[in-house]
Amino acid sequence: MNHFSVSIPRPFKDYLDSAIVRASYLYPDLKLEYSQDPAESIIVSSEKTFDFDSFKKDFLNILYRERIYSETLSIRKTIYMAE
């Protein structure tokens, strides 16, 4: 089984759960686990070989999008409720 980790920048920690759920859907063959030891990261496991660099790029993009979605939710709600 192949294992590797992706470090999570501290400002994005609050959005990690949503990003893991989304990435699990997009990458069903991977097992994703949150780890705080020694640094905040996700541990990725797979029985198949795959492109780690591509996954890391995709996962960090998902994490970024989750943060933007969360931070702009109140603005979007205000716009949609305006008459």
N, C-alpha and C positions, 0 to 999 in steps of 0.2 A: 504494500500500500504506500502511495506517495503522500508525503506531508510537507506543508510549508506554511508560513505565516505571513500575514499582511498587517503591518503596523497601522494603527488608527490614530490620526492626529487628535489631540485632546479636545479641540472645539467641536469635533464631530461625534463624540462619544454618545451623546443623547439621541442620535439618529441611527445608531448601529442596529438596534433590533429590527426596525423597518427595512433597513438595507439588507440585512441577512435574509429576511423573509422574501424580499424581491429577488435577490440573487439566487436563493434556493429554488425559486420557480424557474429562473432562466438557466440555471445549471443543475438540473436534477441529479446528475451523477456525482456531484460533489457533496461532501459533508462539511458543513460550516459550524464552527463552535467559537464562542467568545472566550477569550483568555485574558486575565489580568496579570499573569505571571510570565516573565518579569516585567513586561510592559503591556499596555493595552493593545490587543491585536485580535485577529481572528485566525484560527487554525483551520486550514483547508486540507481535507483528506480525500483521496480518490484511489480507486483500484485501477483506473485507466490512466494513461498518460495524456496530458493536455498542455496547452500553452499557458504557463504561469504568468508571463508578462501580460498577455492579453486579458486574462482573468483579473489580474490586479488592476489594470487600467479600467476595465469595465466596473469592477467593484467600487473603486474610488469615485467613479463618475456617478454610480447609483447612490453612494453615500452623500455626495455633494448635492444631487438632485433632491434627496430626502430633506436635507437641511433647508434648501431654498423653498421647497413646498411647505415645510412647517413654518418658516419665518414669514412667508407671505400669505398664509391662510387667513389671517384676520383682515388683511387688506382686500382679498378676494371676496370674503363674506360681506364686507361693507359695500363693495361695488355692486354685488349681485342684489343686495337688499335695497339699494337706492332706487328711487322711482324716476 
